């Protein structure tokens, strides 16, 4: 894994850190490959019970595609008649978003600065966003004559509604942390100096929680958005049976009876 993405697991919490602060954590090929590998590793590791996706530096969470590299690749495509440059959506962005949204454990994004383009998309793919008060969001795509990618056509309307999503995509602009909170993009806004500790605190609480129940909640929310009430009720029945059979449910009930704080095992 390239050092442009740092990956560590400690006591059930996987922390993935975009590590190109000098380039505002822009996504060159090496970073995209490393990010995909890190997210997929976290998704597939049963020892990981929650994920924190964050970034190094103070200026940016991720400004999306590294346009300096992108320009050179476009020139190569023109010279060779290839279309390899835009294959990054299929090869990198899509797997990252699918792993973030589909993994059976909660994902927290700690947004420390600008989140633009695919950086915005990756933040939206998380289940919970802790945002520095100095951070901002920008769809960016139309500003460089591109359409939405990194799952943003799916996630953004679900967070802000289709009308506001169209506005933000057609007229890309910087959205402040406070505006993001009011739109529902940010779940929590904290002082920039406290971002790292607060994001880690939220992620740590989730890593110590009932993992099976969290996985079921993620699945039920995604299912309910695209199915009828009757189908959603059937899915709730299925998932509640699964959660009710977990060891953590038994631990929670016994702790309640004993008036104790439950210590979950994540299974």
C-alpha positions in Angstrom: 0.0 0.0 0.0 1.4 3.4 -1.0 2.3 5.9 1.8 -0.2 8.3 0.2 -2.8 6.4 2.3 -2.2 5.3 5.8 -4.0 2.3 7.3 -4.0 1.1 10.9 -6.3 -1.1 13.0 -6.5 -0.7 16.8 -9.0 -2.4 19.1 -11.6 -2.9 16.3 -11.2 0.5 14.7 -9.6 0.8 11.3 -8.3 4.3 10.5 -7.8 5.2 6.9 -5.9 8.5 6.3 -5.4 10.2 3.0 -1.8 11.3 3.2 -1.0 13.9 0.4 -1.5 17.1 2.4 0.9 18.9 0.1 -1.5 18.2 -2.8 -4.6 18.8 -0.8 -5.1 15.0 -0.7 -5.8 15.0 -4.4 -6.4 11.5 -5.9 -3.5 10.4 -8.2 -3.5 6.8 -9.4 -1.2 5.6 -6.6 -3.5 7.1 -4.0 -6.7 5.7 -5.6 -5.2 2.2 -5.7 -4.1 2.5 -2.1 -7.4 3.9 -0.9 -9.3 1.1 -2.7 -7.0 -1.5 -1.0 -7.4 0.0 2.4 -11.2 0.3 2.3 -11.6 -3.2 0.9 -9.2 -4.5 3.6 -11.3 -2.9 6.3 -14.5 -4.2 4.8 -13.2 -7.8 4.7 -11.6 -7.9 8.2 -13.8 -9.4 10.8 -11.7 -7.8 13.5 -12.6 -4.4 12.3 -15.9 -3.2 13.8 -15.9 0.5 12.6 -13.9 2.6 10.1 -12.7 6.2 10.4 -11.9 7.8 7.0 -9.9 11.0 7.4 -7.1 13.0 5.9 -3.7 14.6 6.8 -3.2 18.3 7.0 -5.6 21.2 7.7 -6.5 22.5 4.3 -8.3 19.6 2.6 -10.0 16.3 3.2 -9.8 15.5 -0.5 -10.1 17.8 -3.5 -10.9 14.9 -5.8 -9.1 13.9 -9.0 -5.4 15.1 -9.2 -5.9 17.3 -12.2 -2.2 17.7 -12.9 -1.9 14.0 -13.4 -5.2 13.9 -15.2 -4.1 16.4 -17.9 -1.1 14.3 -18.7 -3.2 11.2 -19.0 -5.7 12.9 -21.2 -2.9 13.9 -23.6 -1.7 10.3 -23.6 -5.2 9.1 -24.4 -5.4 11.6 -27.3 -2.1 10.5 -28.7 -2.9 6.8 -28.5 -6.6 6.9 -29.2 -7.3 5.3 -25.8 -9.9 6.1 -23.2 -8.0 4.7 -20.2 -8.0 7.9 -18.2 -11.8 7.8 -17.5 -11.6 4.1 -16.5 -10.6 5.3 -13.1 -14.4 5.6 -12.2 -14.8 1.9 -12.8 -11.5 0.7 -11.5 -11.1 3.0 -8.4 -14.0 5.2 -7.4 -16.8 2.6 -7.8 -15.1 -0.1 -5.7 -14.3 2.5 -2.9 -17.8 3.7 -2.7 -19.3 0.2 -2.9 -17.0 -0.9 -0.1 -17.8 2.1 2.1 -21.5 1.9 1.7 -21.8 -1.9 1.6 -19.5 -3.0 4.4 -21.3 -4.5 7.4 -19.9 -2.0 9.9 -20.3 1.8 10.4 -18.0 4.3 8.6 -17.3 7.7 10.0 -15.7 10.5 7.8 -13.7 13.1 9.7 -13.7 16.0 7.2 -10.9 18.4 8.1 -11.0 20.7 5.2 -12.2 21.0 1.6 -14.1 18.0 0.3 -14.6 18.4 -3.5 -15.5 16.1 -6.3 -14.7 12.5 -5.5 -13.6 13.7 -2.0 -17.2 14.9 -1.4 -18.5 11.6 -2.8 -16.3 9.6 -0.4 -17.5 11.6 2.5 -21.1 11.1 1.5 -20.5 7.3 1.3 -19.7 7.3 5.0 -22.6 6.7 7.5 -21.7 9.6 9.7 -19.7 12.8 9.0 -17.9 14.8 11.7 -16.9 18.1 10.1 -14.4 20.8 11.1 -16.0 24.3 11.2 -13.4 25.4 8.6 -14.3 22.7 6.2 -16.3 23.1 3.0 -17.9 20.9 0.3 -18.1 21.4 -3.5 -19.5 19.0 -6.1 -17.0 20.5 -8.6 -17.8 18.2 -11.5 -19.7 20.6 -13.8 -16.9 23.2 -13.2 -14.5 21.0 -15.2 -17.2 19.8 -17.7 -17.7 16.4 -16.1 -20.7 14.6 -14.6 -21.1 13.1 -11.2 -19.1 10.1 -10.1 -17.9 8.5 -6.8 -21.5 7.6 -6.0 -22.6 11.2 -5.6 -25.6 10.9 -8.0 -26.9 8.2 -5.5 -25.9 9.6 -2.2 -26.4 13.4 -2.5 -30.1 13.2 -3.4 -30.7 10.9 -0.5 -29.0 13.3 1.9 -30.3 16.7 0.6 -33.2 15.8 -1.7 -33.3 15.7 -5.5 -33.9 19.4 -6.0 -31.0 20.6 -3.8 -28.8 17.9 -5.3 -29.5 19.2 -8.8 -28.7 22.7 -7.7 -25.4 21.7 -6.1 -24.4 19.7 -9.1 -25.5 22.2 -11.8 -24.1 25.2 -10.0 -21.0 23.9 -8.1 -19.9 26.2 -5.3 -18.3 26.1 -1.9 -20.7 25.0 0.8 -19.6 26.0 4.3 -19.6 23.6 7.2 -22.6 25.3 8.8 -24.6 25.2 5.5 -23.6 21.6 5.2 -25.0 20.9 8.6 -28.3 22.6 7.8 -28.5 20.6 4.6 -27.8 17.4 6.4 -24.5 16.8 4.8 -22.6 17.2 8.1 -23.9 15.3 11.1 -21.8 17.2 13.5 -19.7 20.4 13.2 -16.8 20.9 15.6 -13.9 23.4 16.0 -11.1 22.5 13.6 -8.7 22.0 16.4 -11.0 19.3 17.9 -11.8 17.5 14.6 -9.3 14.7 15.0 -10.3 13.9 18.6 -14.1 14.2 18.0 -14.1 12.1 14.9 -12.0 9.4 16.6 -14.4 9.5 19.6 -17.4 8.9 17.4 -15.7 6.1 15.5 -14.4 4.5 18.7 -17.9 4.5 20.2 -19.2 2.7 17.1 -16.3 0.3 17.2 -17.3 -0.7 20.7 -21.0 -1.0 19.9 -23.3 -3.8 18.6 -21.7 -4.4 15.2 -24.4 -6.9 14.0 -27.1 -4.3 14.8 -25.2 -1.6 13.0 -24.8 -3.7 10.0 -28.5 -4.4 10.0 -29.3 -0.7 10.3 -27.1 0.1 7.3 -28.8 -2.6 5.3 -32.3 -1.6 6.3 -31.8 2.1 5.5 -30.4 1.3 2.0 -33.2 -1.2 1.4 -36.0 1.1 2.6 -35.0 3.9 0.2 -35.7 1.8 -2.9 -38.5 -0.6 -1.9 -42.2 -0.5 -0.9 -43.4 -0.3 2.7 -44.4 -3.9 2.5 -41.0 -5.0 1.3 -39.3 -2.8 3.9 -41.4 -4.4 6.7 -40.4 -7.9 5.5 -36.8 -6.8 5.5 -37.1 -5.4 9.0 -38.5 -8.7 10.2 -35.5 -10.6 8.6 -32.9 -8.2 10.0 -34.5 -8.0 13.4 -34.4 -11.8 13.6 -30.7 -11.7 12.8 -29.9 -9.0 15.3 -32.0 -10.7 18.0 -30.0 -13.8 17.5 -26.7 -12.1 18.1 -24.6 -12.4 21.2 -24.6 -8.7 21.6 -28.4 -8.6 22.0 -28.2 -11.1 24.8 -25.4 -9.0 26.4 -27.5 -5.9 26.1 -30.6 -7.4 27.6 -28.6 -8.9 30.5 -26.8 -5.5 31.1 -30.2 -3.8 31.1 -31.5 -6.2 33.7 -28.4 -5.7 35.8 -28.4 -1.9 35.3 -24.9 -2.1 33.8 -23.3 -0.7 30.7 -23.1 -3.5 28.1 -19.7 -4.6 26.8 -20.3 -5.7 23.3 -18.3 -8.4 21.5 -19.3 -7.3 18.0 -21.1 -10.6 17.2 
